[in-house]
């Protein structure tokens, strides 16, 4: 047991020492492919499209308790959360496994998933560079959407945002690892994304669904990756319950991802990749 603890601590220490260098490498990669990065970021601006639709729907009066300002606030925060919690590991991992490009990555001293996490974090400045003008344009269009949350709300939102990021990244890794067993595993991710778009609050605030459906959706991992931090910041749901569900789903996803990686690597090596 002590040997395992010492080995684990040694790995963490190694990652901590190498982290700045890896961040520099990942950031350089983002700069080299900045045009592709900008296109990827802009592809996640669907909340702006949905805002225009719901803003028109609420032009004659509130819809389900949401007026035009409420919709503007909701989809502005939706855009922020979506940009700050998104990643691309499902596509990268799927490609690397199917094409055998995971093999040289396994020879590196750094775990392939850890390096991808570094790349994801290194992309945040690019996302912010595009996100701020978009939010600024929304504020110029409808200044009423600006509000000052309390310190407690900001702290809860920050924690919820962190949990959303980790959970979303783990879920993408899980679907990416399905390539160890399936040639066309991206079909599973497409089905998941379709459900997520509806049940996470990406297309429509969950409050607009019938009450029974709202309670059901808020217990699912879809909502925990997007809707939870939005509702916490806007004061539309219970903070404690949301954070508890997010933490629980993150632990489940972390355990499943760990088990799938170990089983997948054994299968990957067995077929001679």
Secondary structure, 3 states (H helix, E strand, C coil): CHHHHHHHHHHHHHHHHHHHHHHHHHHHHHHHCHHHHHHHHHCCCHHHHHHHHHHHHHHHCCECCECHHHHHHHHHHHHHHHHHHCCCHHHHHHHHHHCCCHHHHHCCCCCHHHHHHHHHHHCHHHHHHHHHHHHHHHHHHCHHHCCCCCHHHHHHHHHHHHHHHHHHHHHHHHHHHHHHCCCCCHHHHHHHHHHHHHHCCCCCCHHHCCHHHHHHHCCCHHHHCCHHHHHHHHCCCCHHHHHHHHHHHHHHHHHHHHHHHHHHHHHHHHCCC
